[in-house]
Amino acid sequence: MFKSWSIRNLLQLWSFATIFAIIVIASVAIYTNNVFSDTQNNLTDNVLPMEDASRQINAISFSFITRQKQIIASNSLEEINAITPRTYLEDEFSQQWNNMLGTVGESEQGTDIVNSLQDNYLRFLDVDSQLLDLMRGQHRLRSQLQLQTGTVEKLEQKIQNQVEAISGRINLQVSRSKRARRLSLTKTNSDPHMDNAIFSEQDSIQKRSQSVRLNVLNISYLTQNLLQSDNADNLLSIRDNDIRQHESILAADITQLKGKLQFDSELFTMTEVLEHDILELMRIVVEGESAVYNLRLKQLQNNQLLMLGQQHSISILKIITAKLNQLSSLVSGQSLQTVNKSVLVAERAWWVIIILSILITLGMVRFILSISQRINTPLAELRSAMHALSSEEFDTRLKIRSGKSEFAVLATDFNLFADNTQNLMDDLADAKDSLQVC
């Protein structure tokens, strides 16, 4: 097909073929570049923001736990109020969550994971709020316990002073009675019946007074045990087995003291005040909602709830971390598929470029050889024909090939020249012969 083409047409065909091959290679390169650009955009728009948002949310979760530990380790409501507000962390989480929701795009599985992450985060906020309320309650209980403990100490000291005052007054009256008897006084300022009663019951009154002091001291000591106990059963045992026992002994001692001191109105009144203070002491220690026992029991219950709340919050954060890892794995898997696709396209493009380059190289070699043959062979024939023509072989002719190649035109012109030369030589020969005949 191409044997009849001219060299000019073949060069044009080769130029078009080369340009076409270059266009194909450029198209493959552009397509590969677009695939890599899409992969890069996917990594930039999805994977990297997802990883960054996941890292930020993990940091926020750690900040939440740190804040919880600060709240639980606080010693007063003022320290809790001084801790960084939670709203800052909430705003940061909401921003990162929105970023994650935007990166998952139309992925149904990714959207479900992000929504589940939000649900667990809201659960964590509820638990965190409960822990905050419990710690505030703990500080209020601690303040009330400190106040009640101080009141117990004051009452215990007041009761001790009252018992000492009663004992001192009794000892004074006994001393006066003894002195009056020694001096044979017939008239004193005290009632003889009362003095005789007090004198005869001095030892018993002193024993009861010492018993009151000792039992009040034991109740004060047991109150400290209530504050130090970490078990509700121990609290109940201390109240019912120990404090109540001392309460019963105190009630019996006060009853007997009142019976023995009924002849002295002042001592009887002091004993009634003592009884009232002991009842107040028992009320503060074990009776009523604000008693030390009930406050400590509530404190232990709050401690248990705090421990459970901490465990719950940590378990929720573990779920959040697992969701983050699951989401990262999902996005990374999708990105890996995209990267693998890009690598496959790049490999195919590489092979296409190599094959086209080889074809272009082989075509160029084949074209050069063909052009060389198309030029050298006719030139050799033309040189041989010219040599024959110069050797007066005027019947020499070139073979005219079909087509419109340059050498076909040259062969036609050469043959025409040869014909004209031969005719001219024949005419010259005829003219010479005619001249010789004449």
Secondary structure, DSSP 4 states (H G I P E B T S, - for coil): --TTS-HHHHHHHHHHHHHHHHHHHHHHHHHHHHHHHHHHHHIIIIIHHHHHHHHHHHHHHHHHHHHHHHHHH-SSHHHHHHSPPHHHHHHHHHHHHHHHHHHHTT-HHHHHHHHHHHHHHHHHHHHHHHHHHHHHHHHHHHHHHHHHHHHHHHHHHHHHHHHHHHHHHHHHHHHHHHHHHHTT-S--SS-HHHHHHHHHTHHHHHHHHHHHHHHHHHHHHHHHHHHH---HHHHHHIIIIIIHHHHHHHHHHHHHHHHHTTT-HHHHHHHHHHHHHHHHHHHHHHSSTTSHHHHHHHHHHHHHHHHHHHHHHHHHHHHHHHHHHHHHHHHHHHHHHHHHHHHHHHHHHHHHHHHHHHHHHHHHHHHHHHHHHHHHHHHHHHHHHHHHHHTT-TT--PPPPSS--HHHHHHHHHHHHHHHHHHHHHHHHHHHHHHHH-
